[in-house]
Amino acid sequence: MEQALQDLNLKAYTKTFIDEEITPDIVCKLSSHEMEALGVSCRADMMRLWTHGAEWGRTFSVFFCVSRL
């Protein structure tokens, strides 16, 4: 996850994501409320994370992630 956050210029969230064991394959499963609880309050940052998770070819699509806003 550390590399993914760095690639997205979101490394400020690295410690929290590592501490909470958040991995790229579960990012799309997080609601906006859960993202906020992790410290991600910017909607653009949420979208980048959700899109990145979808690009990893996981089960959840970008459409599903966006519908959670």
Order of alpha helices (4+ residues) and beta strands (2+ residues): alpha-alpha-alpha-alpha-alpha
